[in-house]
Amino acid sequence: MDLIEKLKIAGFTGNEAKIYLELLKRGSISANDLAKKLSMDRTLCYQLLNNLIAKGYAGYIVKENKKYFAATNPDSILISFKEKEHLISNIIPELKSIQKLQENIQEAEIYEGKKGLKVLYENMLKSREIMVFGATGKSYDVLKYELGHIIKESQMLKIKGRMIVDSKLKKHPMTKLKNVKIKFVDKVDAESTTTIFDDKVAIHTLTDTPLIIFIKNKSIAQTYKNYFEYMWKK
């Protein structure tokens, strides 16, 4: 890697690096002579010199009403980086506090059709444990071509699940899934299914047009988890 490429990594543009290196070689030089030496447009050369001055990497002196430009000590590059590091280290706590506020903001989305169900399963595949109550098994009909792949991927990822299911669905394929524990209850003729994982809750009904309400909120998710645990142990 040549010096120009290294200076680009340090924050110089390619042309700034060329000018800076030429200034180091020349000691001091006028903008006209510098532009000629580098075969560069004079206006562009002046602009780049001003950029380097603003960054603290160049300066100038006036002799007989003429400006002569020179590079500052190369240590100024390291000093500049240390100043940036100090600035960044000071703003990191503030950035984290903004992120924390964002995490606490409730997000809710509503989907209609198969797309919403796919979004739900894509999110579920990123989780480690899933809780479901009121499972109807109707997703096997809505996603009859896609669900096999989703199930296979979830098993490869070893995602654990627990489902509370109506006793009349004991023979349904969803009750035979690996890594999924089932609790059968009587007379839970649910029209909608609630799925809880991580900090998310999804409530969906698959009658007629599929409708999915997707909520991302830690407090709401924890409340539903507590309710699920109560039902599971009952």
Backbone as CSV, one residue per row, in Angstrom:
resi,resn,N_x,N_y,N_z,CA_x,CA_y,CA_z,C_x,C_y,C_z
1,MET,0.849,-1.197,0.000,0.000,0.000,0.000,0.886,1.249,0.000
2,ASP,0.674,2.165,-0.983,1.514,3.352,-1.047,1.037,4.416,-0.064
3,LEU,1.813,5.507,0.009,1.513,6.556,0.986,0.162,7.225,0.731
4,ILE,-0.174,7.400,-0.542,-1.460,8.039,-0.848,-2.619,7.212,-0.310
5,GLU,-2.565,5.895,-0.504,-3.624,5.026,0.001,-3.690,5.056,1.524
6,LYS,-2.512,5.115,2.162,-2.482,5.177,3.632,-3.066,6.487,4.135
7,LEU,-2.741,7.590,3.430,-3.294,8.884,3.833,-4.806,8.938,3.608
8,LYS,-5.290,8.243,2.587,-6.743,8.186,2.358,-7.437,7.496,3.517
9,ILE,-6.808,6.442,4.050,-7.355,5.762,5.224,-7.374,6.706,6.426
10,ALA,-6.367,7.621,6.461,-6.267,8.577,7.569,-7.219,9.753,7.409
11,GLY,-8.018,9.775,6.317,-9.025,10.814,6.171,-8.779,11.818,5.057
12,PHE,-7.673,11.686,4.329,-7.398,12.554,3.192,-8.175,12.055,1.973
13,THR,-8.502,12.982,1.061,-8.948,12.537,-0.259,-7.696,12.235,-1.076
14,GLY,-7.882,11.606,-2.227,-6.728,11.277,-3.056,-5.931,12.502,-3.457
15,ASN,-6.616,13.562,-3.897,-5.929,14.790,-4.316,-5.304,15.531,-3.143
16,GLU,-5.980,15.511,-1.996,-5.390,16.134,-0.800,-4.082,15.443,-0.433
17,ALA,-4.084,14.122,-0.546,-2.873,13.356,-0.226,-1.742,13.709,-1.174
18,LYS,-2.048,13.849,-2.460,-1.013,14.214,-3.437,-0.403,15.571,-3.118
19,ILE,-1.269,16.545,-2.809,-0.794,17.888,-2.486,0.024,17.875,-1.197
20,TYR,-0.462,17.171,-0.186,0.244,17.113,1.103,1.644,16.525,0.926
21,LEU,1.762,15.446,0.182,3.068,14.821,-0.042,3.995,15.744,-0.832
22,GLU,3.438,16.463,-1.783,4.257,17.397,-2.568,4.742,18.546,-1.693
23,LEU,3.875,19.029,-0.808,4.275,20.091,0.121,5.403,19.622,1.036
24,LEU,5.323,18.376,1.496,6.382,17.837,2.344,7.715,17.810,1.594
25,LYS,7.649,17.471,0.315,8.870,17.385,-0.492,9.449,18.765,-0.789
26,ARG,8.573,19.748,-1.038,9.017,21.059,-1.507,9.368,22.025,-0.390
27,GLY,8.865,21.797,0.791,9.107,22.751,1.879,8.091,23.864,1.833
28,SER,8.186,24.727,0.822,7.166,25.750,0.582,7.105,26.018,-0.918
29,ILE,5.905,26.322,-1.385,5.697,26.475,-2.821,4.435,27.290,-3.049
30,SER,4.409,28.047,-4.138,3.210,28.816,-4.463,2.138,27.886,-5.032
31,ALA,0.916,28.349,-4.976,-0.188,27.533,-5.479,-0.070,27.313,-6.990
32,ASN,0.386,28.355,-7.717,0.541,28.213,-9.168,1.570,27.149,-9.512
33,ASP,2.723,27.210,-8.841,3.778,26.238,-9.117,3.340,24.825,-8.722
34,LEU,2.603,24.750,-7.618,2.126,23.441,-7.144,1.151,22.831,-8.152
35,ALA,0.232,23.678,-8.668,-0.750,23.205,-9.643,-0.049,22.719,-10.912
36,LYS,0.976,23.458,-11.345,1.726,23.047,-12.536,2.468,21.739,-12.287
37,LYS,3.075,21.635,-11.119,3.847,20.441,-10.788,2.976,19.193,-10.801
38,LEU,1.747,19.337,-10.329,0.835,18.189,-10.231,-0.110,18.091,-11.423
39,SER,0.072,18.992,-12.420,-0.823,19.012,-13.588,-2.279,19.078,-13.154
40,MET,-2.537,20.030,-12.258,-3.863,20.151,-11.634,-4.454,21.519,-11.928
41,ASP,-5.744,21.600,-12.077,-6.414,22.882,-12.253,-6.099,23.795,-11.073
42,ARG,-5.760,25.055,-11.359,-5.324,25.973,-10.306,-6.421,26.240,-9.281
43,THR,-7.671,26.399,-9.753,-8.788,26.639,-8.827,-8.978,25.450,-7.885
44,LEU,-8.890,24.242,-8.444,-9.010,23.037,-7.632,-7.869,22.952,-6.624
45,CYS,-6.675,23.323,-7.082,-5.510,23.282,-6.194,-5.703,24.209,-4.993
46,TYR,-6.202,25.433,-5.247,-6.470,26.375,-4.150,-7.503,25.804,-3.177
47,GLN,-8.551,25.199,-3.730,-9.597,24.629,-2.890,-9.046,23.519,-1.985
48,LEU,-8.200,22.678,-2.560,-7.621,21.571,-1.794,-6.649,22.091,-0.740
49,LEU,-5.905,23.124,-1.073,-4.999,23.739,-0.090,-5.793,24.305,1.093
50,ASN,-6.915,24.952,0.779,-7.764,25.476,1.855,-8.327,24.347,2.717
51,ASN,-8.654,23.203,2.086,-9.125,22.043,2.845,-8.055,21.573,3.823
52,LEU,-6.824,21.498,3.339,-5.720,21.029,4.187,-5.441,22.018,5.321
53,ILE,-5.578,23.299,5.027,-5.379,24.315,6.072,-6.459,24.172,7.146
54,ALA,-7.702,23.965,6.696,-8.819,23.805,7.638,-8.629,22.586,8.526
55,LYS,-8.012,21.544,7.978,-7.771,20.326,8.755,-6.524,20.418,9.627
56,GLY,-5.761,21.492,9.428,-4.552,21.665,10.229,-3.335,20.959,9.660
57,TYR,-3.405,20.560,8.392,-2.308,19.808,7.784,-1.426,20.679,6.883
58,ALA,-1.795,21.959,6.717,-0.997,22.860,5.884,-1.137,24.290,6.402
59,GLY,-0.224,25.133,6.008,-0.262,26.544,6.363,0.392,27.340,5.249
60,TYR,0.497,28.658,5.448,1.149,29.461,4.415,1.828,30.672,5.040
61,ILE,2.797,31.216,4.290,3.449,32.475,4.660,3.361,33.393,3.448
62,VAL,3.465,34.695,3.678,3.387,35.666,2.591,4.757,36.310,2.406
63,LYS,5.297,36.200,1.196,6.569,36.823,0.828,6.337,37.706,-0.387
64,GLU,6.622,38.993,-0.215,6.469,39.935,-1.336,5.087,39.828,-1.968
65,ASN,4.088,39.852,-1.072,2.676,39.810,-1.466,2.282,38.518,-2.193
66,LYS,3.019,37.472,-1.962,2.721,36.192,-2.598,2.675,35.095,-1.545
67,LYS,1.641,34.240,-1.638,1.489,33.166,-0.658,2.334,31.954,-1.045
68,TYR,2.986,31.409,-0.033,3.738,30.170,-0.207,3.203,29.161,0.821
69,PHE,2.841,28.011,0.320,2.198,26.999,1.152,3.200,25.931,1.590
70,ALA,2.978,25.413,2.801,3.854,24.364,3.326,3.035,23.404,4.180
71,ALA,3.496,22.167,4.259,2.826,21.170,5.103,3.192,21.400,6.556
72,THR,2.253,21.154,7.447,2.571,21.210,8.876,3.262,19.906,9.275
73,ASN,3.741,19.856,10.506,4.397,18.647,11.016,3.462,17.448,10.895
74,PRO,3.936,16.332,10.339,3.080,15.130,10.215,2.458,14.672,11.530
75,ASP,3.044,15.068,12.665,2.438,14.716,13.956,1.023,15.273,14.081
76,SER,0.724,16.320,13.301,-0.610,16.926,13.372,-1.696,15.933,12.967
77,ILE,-1.336,14.953,12.116,-2.318,13.922,11.716,-2.709,13.089,12.923
78,LEU,-1.710,12.688,13.700,-1.981,11.887,14.893,-2.755,12.704,15.928
79,ILE,-2.392,13.965,16.084,-3.093,14.839,17.032,-4.564,14.952,16.644
80,SER,-4.812,15.089,15.334,-6.189,15.199,14.842,-6.995,13.957,15.192
81,PHE,-6.366,12.790,15.037,-7.066,11.539,15.349,-7.337,11.423,16.843
82,LYS,-6.401,11.872,17.665,-6.604,11.824,19.112,-7.750,12.739,19.521
83,GLU,-7.861,13.899,18.854,-8.958,14.821,19.146,-10.304,14.186,18.765
84,LYS,-10.316,13.506,17.607,-11.547,12.829,17.176,-11.919,11.710,18.141
85,GLU,-10.897,10.958,18.587,-11.145,9.864,19.526,-11.745,10.394,20.823
86,HIS,-11.210,11.526,21.302,-11.720,12.129,22.533,-13.167,12.588,22.346
87,LEU,-13.431,13.207,21.185,-14.783,13.683,20.896,-15.765,12.522,20.841
88,ILE,-15.376,11.453,20.139,-16.253,10.296,19.986,-16.511,9.619,21.327
89,SER,-15.457,9.485,22.140,-15.624,8.836,23.449,-16.575,9.624,24.333
90,ASN,-16.640,10.950,24.128,-17.530,11.795,24.928,-18.986,11.685,24.481
91,ILE,-19.201,11.414,23.183,-20.590,11.366,22.708,-21.190,9.970,22.765
92,ILE,-20.356,8.939,22.955,-20.865,7.564,22.993,-21.954,7.389,24.062
93,PRO,-21.741,7.868,25.326,-22.801,7.709,26.343,-24.120,8.352,25.921
94,GLU,-24.037,9.514,25.261,-25.252,10.194,24.803,-25.956,9.386,23.716
95,LEU,-25.147,8.816,22.812,-25.721,7.989,21.743,-26.398,6.754,22.324
96,LYS,-25.784,6.148,23.353,-26.361,4.973,23.983,-27.673,5.308,24.683
97,SER,-27.740,6.499,25.273,-28.972,6.897,25.964,-30.106,7.078,24.956
98,ILE,-29.767,7.602,23.766,-30.771,7.740,22.704,-31.257,6.367,22.262
99,GLN,-30.299,5.428,22.128,-30.655,4.067,21.730,-31.561,3.423,22.770
100,LYS,-31.267,3.659,24.047,-32.066,3.063,25.120,-33.493,3.598,25.080
101,LEU,-33.631,4.893,24.812,-34.969,5.469,24.703,-35.730,4.835,23.546
102,GLN,-35.020,4.619,22.445,-35.654,4.026,21.271,-36.135,2.612,21.559
103,GLU,-35.342,1.866,22.347,-35.708,0.488,22.664,-36.999,0.412,23.457
104,ASN,-37.276,1.490,24.210,-38.471,1.486,25.055,-39.722,1.984,24.333
105,ILE,-39.532,2.484,23.116,-40.675,2.982,22.355,-41.486,1.808,21.813
106,GLN,-42.768,1.887,21.981,-43.644,0.809,21.502,-43.783,0.894,19.984
107,GLU,-43.647,-0.239,19.350,-43.856,-0.318,17.914,-44.983,-1.300,17.642
108,ALA,-45.913,-0.898,16.814,-47.017,-1.785,16.452,-47.243,-1.699,14.947
109,GLU,-47.407,-2.856,14.329,-47.654,-2.909,12.888,-48.808,-3.864,12.626
110,ILE,-49.555,-3.583,11.596,-50.667,-4.444,11.211,-50.437,-4.906,9.775
111,TYR,-50.540,-6.206,9.579,-50.365,-6.781,8.243,-51.634,-7.524,7.836
112,GLU,-51.899,-7.507,6.556,-52.983,-8.306,6.006,-52.420,-9.258,4.956
113,GLY,-52.987,-10.445,4.898,-52.574,-11.411,3.891,-51.381,-12.266,4.312
114,LYS,-50.925,-13.089,3.369,-49.831,-14.028,3.634,-48.545,-13.323,4.022
115,LYS,-48.314,-12.111,3.495,-47.075,-11.394,3.762,-46.856,-11.209,5.259
116,GLY,-47.928,-10.853,5.976,-47.812,-10.630,7.417,-47.407,-11.889,8.152
117,LEU,-47.955,-13.015,7.726,-47.625,-14.293,8.358,-46.162,-14.649,8.096
118,LYS,-45.685,-14.333,6.894,-44.275,-14.581,6.577,-43.361,-13.709,7.429
119,VAL,-43.741,-12.439,7.625,-42.969,-11.532,8.481,-42.881,-12.096,9.895
120,LEU,-44.006,-12.601,10.391,-44.042,-13.191,11.731,-43.066,-14.355,11.837
121,TYR,-43.107,-15.280,10.883,-42.226,-16.451,10.942,-40.753,-16.072,10.760
122,GLU,-40.481,-15.073,9.926,-39.097,-14.609,9.759,-38.544,-14.085,11.073
123,ASN,-39.356,-13.374,11.830,-38.939,-12.865,13.136,-38.790,-13.993,14.145
124,MET,-39.680,-14.953,14.089,-39.620,-16.086,15.012,-38.331,-16.882,14.824
125,LEU,-37.854,-16.967,13.590,-36.635,-17.733,13.303,-35.385,-17.080,13.890
126,LYS,-35.507,-15.825,14.326,-34.377,-15.128,14.951,-34.384,-15.302,16.466
127,SER,-35.403,-15.952,16.997,-35.550,-16.124,18.439,-35.004,-17.475,18.881
128,ARG,-34.908,-17.657,20.202,-34.449,-18.932,20.750,-35.586,-19.721,21.381
129,GLU,-36.638,-19.018,21.804,-37.781,-19.695,22.435,-39.065,-18.964,22.067
130,ILE,-40.102,-19.740,21.777,-41.377,-19.182,21.332,-42.515,-19.765,22.160
131,MET,-43.436,-18.914,22.553,-44.612,-19.350,23.300,-45.855,-19.034,22.461
132,VAL,-46.770,-19.995,22.382,-47.981,-19.803,21.569,-49.189,-20.300,22.344
133,PHE,-50.232,-19.502,22.394,-51.485,-20.052,22.904,-52.630,-19.688,21.962
134,GLY,-53.576,-20.629,21.904,-54.671,-20.482,20.960,-54.279,-20.913,19.557
135,ALA,-53.259,-21.777,19.449,-52.825,-22.244,18.125,-53.952,-22.981,17.422
136,THR,-54.178,-22.641,16.161,-55.267,-23.257,15.396,-54.771,-24.195,14.311
137,GLY,-53.516,-24.050,13.914,-52.966,-24.885,12.838,-53.361,-24.423,11.449
138,LYS,-54.079,-23.294,11.359,-54.548,-22.828,10.052,-53.415,-22.298,9.170
139,SER,-52.265,-22.010,9.786,-51.130,-21.537,8.980,-50.661,-22.617,8.016
140,TYR,-50.970,-23.885,8.330,-50.625,-24.989,7.425,-51.387,-24.867,6.104
141,ASP,-52.554,-24.259,6.159,-53.346,-24.063,4.942,-52.914,-22.790,4.207
142,VAL,-52.678,-21.725,4.968,-52.324,-20.430,4.358,-50.939,-20.487,3.714
143,LEU,-49.989,-21.132,4.411,-48.615,-21.234,3.905,-48.275,-22.684,3.561
144,LYS,-49.141,-23.324,2.829,-48.956,-24.759,2.590,-47.689,-25.074,1.796
145,TYR,-47.194,-24.102,1.010,-45.968,-24.350,0.244,-44.712,-23.885,0.985
146,GLU,-44.844,-22.878,1.834,-43.687,-22.283,2.506,-43.398,-22.882,3.885
147,LEU,-44.438,-23.397,4.557,-44.296,-23.765,5.966,-43.318,-24.919,6.186
148,GLY,-43.249,-25.837,5.249,-42.325,-26.963,5.397,-40.889,-26.488,5.535
149,HIS,-40.500,-25.523,4.705,-39.139,-24.964,4.759,-38.920,-24.227,6.071
150,ILE,-39.927,-23.474,6.517,-39.808,-22.709,7.773,-39.619,-23.656,8.954
151,ILE,-40.398,-24.735,8.994,-40.293,-25.720,10.077,-38.907,-26.368,10.073
152,LYS,-38.429,-26.725,8.889,-37.120,-27.366,8.762,-36.015,-26.437,9.267
153,GLU,-36.112,-25.170,8.924,-35.098,-24.205,9.361,-35.138,-24.007,10.869
154,SER,-36.343,-23.949,11.442,-36.465,-23.771,12.889,-35.873,-24.956,13.646
155,GLN,-36.021,-26.155,13.065,-35.464,-27.351,13.702,-33.944,-27.367,13.590
156,MET,-33.419,-26.888,12.458,-31.967,-26.778,12.293,-31.382,-25.793,13.293
157,LEU,-32.131,-24.712,13.566,-31.680,-23.693,14.512,-31.951,-24.094,15.961
158,LYS,-32.627,-25.226,16.138,-32.955,-25.755,17.467,-33.739,-24.746,18.309
159,ILE,-34.690,-24.107,17.654,-35.546,-23.156,18.359,-36.555,-23.925,19.198
160,LYS,-36.632,-23.587,20.465,-37.551,-24.275,21.363,-38.911,-23.576,21.359
161,GLY,-39.962,-24.376,21.560,-41.290,-23.803,21.571,-42.207,-24.501,22.560
162,ARG,-43.189,-23.740,23.022,-44.244,-24.311,23.856,-45.575,-23.785,23.323
163,MET,-46.544,-24.676,23.199,-47.844,-24.282,22.666,-48.973,-24.800,23.549
164,ILE,-49.948,-23.940,23.746,-51.182,-24.336,24.432,-52.239,-24.502,23.345
165,VAL,-52.740,-25.737,23.222,-53.572,-26.099,22.075,-54.871,-26.759,22.555
166,ASP,-55.930,-26.536,21.818,-57.209,-27.191,22.118,-57.065,-28.706,21.941
167,SER,-57.661,-29.452,22.845,-57.545,-30.925,22.842,-58.029,-31.556,21.547
168,LYS,-58.949,-30.901,20.869,-59.494,-31.487,19.636,-58.478,-31.492,18.492
169,LEU,-57.325,-30.811,18.700,-56.285,-30.751,17.666,-55.118,-31.693,17.967
170,LYS,-55.356,-32.708,18.811,-54.275,-33.616,19.213,-53.601,-34.310,18.034
171,LYS,-54.337,-34.539,16.968,-53.784,-35.271,15.829,-53.209,-34.341,14.749
172,HIS,-53.238,-33.044,15.003,-52.740,-32.090,14.005,-51.207,-32.180,13.918
173,PRO,-50.623,-32.045,12.719,-49.161,-32.128,12.554,-48.369,-31.173,13.442
174,MET,-48.947,-30.028,13.792,-48.187,-29.069,14.602,-47.884,-29.608,15.990
175,THR,-48.655,-30.606,16.441,-48.417,-31.167,17.777,-47.299,-32.206,17.768
176,LYS,-46.744,-32.483,16.583,-45.697,-33.503,16.452,-44.319,-32.883,16.174
177,LEU,-44.230,-31.576,16.223,-42.981,-30.887,15.873,-41.884,-31.150,16.900
178,LYS,-40.645,-31.264,16.412,-39.501,-31.451,17.310,-39.237,-30.161,18.082
179,ASN,-38.686,-30.307,19.267,-38.314,-29.183,20.127,-39.508,-28.335,20.571
180,VAL,-40.723,-28.876,20.390,-41.920,-28.137,20.787,-42.718,-28.958,21.800
181,LYS,-42.973,-28.348,22.947,-43.780,-29.001,23.974,-45.221,-28.519,23.850
182,ILE,-46.151,-29.434,24.078,-47.567,-29.124,23.890,-48.336,-29.314,25.198
183,LYS,-49.209,-28.363,25.495,-50.152,-28.534,26.609,-51.553,-28.475,26.013
184,PHE,-52.293,-29.544,26.188,-53.646,-29.601,25.649,-54.650,-29.141,26.710
185,VAL,-55.573,-28.326,26.287,-56.628,-27.864,27.185,-57.972,-28.052,26.484
186,ASP,-59.005,-28.192,27.256,-60.337,-28.419,26.698,-61.066,-27.104,26.438
187,LYS,-61.877,-27.118,25.402,-62.788,-26.019,25.085,-62.084,-24.663,24.946
188,VAL,-61.007,-24.666,24.169,-60.357,-23.397,23.821,-60.519,-23.223,22.311
189,ASP,-61.726,-22.946,21.908,-62.038,-22.823,20.484,-61.643,-21.425,20.020
190,ALA,-60.337,-21.227,19.875,-59.796,-19.895,19.605,-59.987,-19.485,18.156
191,GLU,-60.313,-18.225,17.943,-60.406,-17.656,16.597,-59.107,-16.927,16.235
192,SER,-58.288,-16.639,17.256,-57.015,-15.968,17.010,-55.912,-16.666,17.798
193,THR,-54.688,-16.464,17.345,-53.519,-17.073,17.979,-52.598,-15.976,18.488
194,THR,-52.034,-16.184,19.675,-51.087,-15.231,20.242,-49.715,-15.891,20.327
195,THR,-48.728,-15.235,19.769,-47.356,-15.742,19.765,-46.458,-14.741,20.478
196,ILE,-45.647,-15.249,21.422,-44.763,-14.376,22.205,-43.328,-14.858,22.071
197,PHE,-42.418,-13.950,21.799,-40.993,-14.283,21.756,-40.178,-12.994,21.901
198,ASP,-39.056,-13.118,22.598,-38.189,-11.960,22.856,-39.029,-10.808,23.423
199,ASP,-38.978,-9.636,22.789,-39.783,-8.503,23.263,-40.954,-8.233,22.307
200,LYS,-41.464,-9.295,21.702,-42.502,-9.150,20.679,-43.737,-9.997,21.004
201,VAL,-44.876,-9.488,20.576,-46.145,-10.210,20.683,-46.849,-10.088,19.330
202,ALA,-47.310,-11.210,18.820,-48.067,-11.189,17.562,-49.423,-11.838,17.803
203,ILE,-50.468,-11.137,17.428,-51.827,-11.671,17.529,-52.359,-11.775,16.114
204,HIS,-52.747,-12.974,15.721,-53.225,-13.115,14.348,-54.442,-14.021,14.239
205,THR,-55.249,-13.672,13.266,-56.408,-14.498,12.939,-56.307,-14.859,11.460
206,LEU,-56.578,-16.115,11.152,-56.401,-16.603,9.785,-57.717,-16.981,9.132
207,THR,-58.809,-16.465,9.682,-60.105,-16.688,9.034,-60.254,-15.680,7.909
208,ASP,-60.770,-16.121,6.770,-60.899,-15.261,5.586,-59.528,-14.665,5.230
209,THR,-59.374,-13.334,5.304,-58.096,-12.691,5.011,-57.235,-12.682,6.274
210,PRO,-56.021,-13.262,6.216,-55.149,-13.254,7.394,-54.888,-11.835,7.897
211,LEU,-54.961,-11.647,9.207,-54.706,-10.351,9.823,-53.739,-10.565,10.988
212,ILE,-52.625,-9.845,10.978,-51.598,-9.998,12.011,-51.309,-8.649,12.651
213,ILE,-51.434,-8.583,13.973,-51.048,-7.393,14.736,-49.720,-7.718,15.403
214,PHE,-48.693,-6.967,15.054,-47.329,-7.255,15.504,-46.875,-6.138,16.433
215,ILE,-46.612,-6.474,17.691,-46.243,-5.477,18.699,-44.828,-5.744,19.203
216,LYS,-44.013,-4.703,19.256,-42.673,-4.807,19.836,-42.600,-3.881,21.043
217,ASN,-42.644,-4.465,22.231,-42.608,-3.699,23.466,-42.257,-4.641,24.615
218,LYS,-41.205,-4.351,25.346,-40.725,-5.249,26.401,-41.768,-5.480,27.485
219,SER,-42.426,-4.405,27.919,-43.400,-4.533,29.010,-44.597,-5.370,28.591
220,ILE,-45.098,-5.114,27.390,-46.252,-5.872,26.906,-45.874,-7.341,26.718
221,ALA,-44.701,-7.575,26.128,-44.257,-8.956,25.913,-44.117,-9.695,27.240
222,GLN,-43.564,-9.031,28.258,-43.384,-9.676,29.556,-44.725,-9.997,30.207
223,THR,-45.691,-9.104,30.041,-47.028,-9.351,30.582,-47.644,-10.604,29.957
224,TYR,-47.515,-10.728,28.640,-48.049,-11.905,27.949,-47.293,-13.173,28.344
225,LYS,-45.983,-13.051,28.567,-45.196,-14.212,29.005,-45.665,-14.687,30.377
226,ASN,-45.915,-13.733,31.268,-46.409,-14.089,32.602,-47.754,-14.799,32.513
227,TYR,-48.617,-14.307,31.641,-49.934,-14.924,31.458,-49.781,-16.331,30.884
228,PHE,-48.863,-16.472,29.922,-48.634,-17.787,29.323,-48.144,-18.780,30.380
229,GLU,-47.189,-18.345,31.220,-46.642,-19.227,32.257,-47.736,-19.655,33.229
230,TYR,-48.641,-18.724,33.526,-49.766,-19.053,34.411,-50.638,-20.140,33.777
231,MET,-50.930,-19.972,32.497,-51.745,-20.952,31.785,-51.018,-22.294,31.655
232,TRP,-49.709,-22.229,31.455,-48.919,-23.447,31.266,-48.899,-24.300,32.545
233,LYS,-48.808,-23.626,33.691,-48.706,-24.339,34.966,-50.067,-24.735,35.535
234,LYS,-51.113,-24.148,34.994,-52.456,-24.378,35.549,-52.899,-25.825,35.364
